[in-house]
Amino acid sequence: MRRTAIRLRLAGALAAVLVAGGIATGPAAQAGEEHGKEPTLADLAQRHGRYFGSATDNPELVDSPYKALLGSEFDQITPGNGMKWYATEPQQGVFDFSKGDEIVNLARANRQKVRGHTLVWHSQLPGWLTGREWTAPELRAVLKRHVQAEVRHYRGKVFAWDVVNEAFNEDGTYRESVFYKTLGPGYIADALRWAHQADPRVKLYLNDYNIEGIGPKSDAYYKLAKELKADGVPLHGIGLQAHLALQYGYPTTLEDNLRRFSRLGLDTSLTEVDVRMILPATEEKLAQQAEWYRDLTEACLAVRRCVGVTLWDYTDKYSWIPAFFPGQGAALPWDEQLRPKPAYFALREALGAK
């Protein structure tokens, strides 16, 4: 009964928005808030001591309506690509932080906090790194220099770092990245220690997809986190990307999983949230998607050490899904015209909007 009622309310709310031609964004929305109008997702999340954020990417920032909504609805942003290794060290020892700096400066102007993403990842590496063989001492020196240079550059400007991204396979074995093959599993602890040396105050995370529910991959992170904590390695949190797909089912053990990491003394966050579907989108699929957005937000709110939720960009206009999963999409709470979908109203309901 509850879900039927929610669907009716979401459908009614969406119809009202479409009839009205959209919701106020940017300065108009901020002015409305001052006059007692609808609070933003960030406003609602802050009432629970959480943040509500969105990823963004540099090419999108020339889109003024998009940029206005990004600045008014969210209190946290994550650079989608501008802080990755290929962008920040395109030539060995030559650093370029301009893309990340642009987003940090935007966040400062909007009084938003920034999540650093990502220091060590097997993908989007520069050719100079992937195009040759390294000895362990050589690669260890390269990795240390990169981690510490970037963390020092953004010291005091980001609140958290995804230090190591996607370190495990689906079965819980280590991913055969250049770092693992050359340095062994100890590269993870080393990267965390080096990052902590460069900025002792920033929160350090491991981050991955398909670890929302309890299973072999999330078990591997739980085991690793327990070992790292026992060894005194500076690990502060686990990022659960939450790239979900309707056709694969909802991770029903999400809340239990968040709780077990919190019992290790770790924060958690949902870092890259989207919920894709096989196209075309239908009213039924959008309603199911809305339920999932509501459920994952409620799971985070139910666990004290789940500190926030970040959408992997907020609009279908800039979603990564269609390019990587042909025939799939419609994954985000705003459509390609920046109009809110049922998922947006479900998020508001989960966060306690009246």
Stockholm file with secondary structure:
# STOCKHOLM 1.0

chainA/1-354         MRRTAIRLRLAGALAAVLVAGGIATGPAAQAGEEHGKEPTLADLAQRHGRYFGSATDNPELVDSPYKALLGSEFDQITPGNGMKWYATEPQQGVFDFSKGDEIVNLARANRQKVRGHTLVWHSQLPGWLTGREWTAPELRAVLKRHVQAEVRHYRGKVFAWDVVNEAFNEDGTYRESVFYKTLGPGYIADALRWAHQADPRVKLYLNDYNIEGIGPKSDAYYKLAKELKADGVPLHGIGLQAHLALQYGYPTTLEDNLRRFSRLGLDTSLTEVDVRMILPATEEKLAQQAEWYRDLTEACLAVRRCVGVTLWDYTDKYSWIPAFFPGQGAALPWDEQLRPKPAYFALREALGAK
#=GR chainA/1-354 SS CHHHHHHHHHHHHHHHHHHHTCCCCHHHHHHHHHTTCCCCHHHHHHTTTCEEEEEECGGGGGCHHHHHHHHHHCSEEEESSTTSHHHHCSBTTBCCCHHHHHHHHHHHHTTCEEEEEEEECSSSCCHHHHTSCCCHHHHHHHHHHHHHHHHHHTTTTCSEEEEEECCBCTTSCBCCCHHHHHHCTHHHHHHHHHHHHHCTTSEEEEEESSCSSSSHHHHHHHHHHHHHHHTTCCCCEEEECCEEEGGGCCCTTHHHHHHHHHTTTCEEEEEEEEEEEESSCCHHHHHHHHHHHHHHHHHHHHSTTEEEEEESSSBGGGCSHHHHSTTEECCSSBCTTSCBCHHHHHHHHHTTCC
#=GC SS_cons         CHHHHHHHHHHHHHHHHHHHTCCCCHHHHHHHHHTTCCCCHHHHHHTTTCEEEEEECGGGGGCHHHHHHHHHHCSEEEESSTTSHHHHCSBTTBCCCHHHHHHHHHHHHTTCEEEEEEEECSSSCCHHHHTSCCCHHHHHHHHHHHHHHHHHHTTTTCSEEEEEECCBCTTSCBCCCHHHHHHCTHHHHHHHHHHHHHCTTSEEEEEESSCSSSSHHHHHHHHHHHHHHHTTCCCCEEEECCEEEGGGCCCTTHHHHHHHHHTTTCEEEEEEEEEEEESSCCHHHHHHHHHHHHHHHHHHHHSTTEEEEEESSSBGGGCSHHHHSTTEECCSSBCTTSCBCHHHHHHHHHTTCC
//
